[in-house]
Amino acid sequence: MTWYALQHKPAQGDRAVEHLQNQGITCFYPKVSVEKIKAGKRTKQLEALFPGYLFVNLEQTDPMWAKLRSTRGILRVVSFANKPASIQDEVIEHIRDGLHTVAEQGGIKPGQAVELDDGPFRGISAIFQAYDGEERAIVLISFMQKQQRVTVPVSGIHARN
């Protein structure tokens, strides 16, 4: 079996996964915990790692292909030259391993105070929000009496004690 990407309708990823699973299709909808500030309060919520996309594991000869497009929440199968784009198992496993690593990570955690060591914000204290890939991080800095989101290299921050 091979993995394929599906695009889901806006805000219907969970619905699409539920309906695909009801049909017996193996799905992978990677999510990460994200800390947001709403009305001055920090809240954690799960967000899709790949907004608008999920993955299914099917054989090319599986009769379920005909049902995919009519499944509630699904917009289309990601295709190139009218052929569904396959994704290697290793890629999906790498994403799964990465999600477990982030969840178990002993490094900088969301909401933790950090100090910026590099660039124009050098020496400024910030609040770590999330990793943005392997080499970048999103932090909140106070600038002009307002919290601003800034993306910085992970190598340019360190946790404050």
Buried (B, 14 or more C-beta within 10 A) or exposed (E): EBBBBBBBBEEBBBBBBBBBEEEEBEBBBBBBEBBEEEEEEEEEEEEBBBEBBBBBBBEEEBEBBEBBEEBEBBBEBBEEEEEBEBBEEEEBEEBEEBBEEBEEEEEBEBEBEBBBBEEEBEEBEBBBBBBEEEEBBBBBBEEEEEEEEBEBEBEBBEEEE
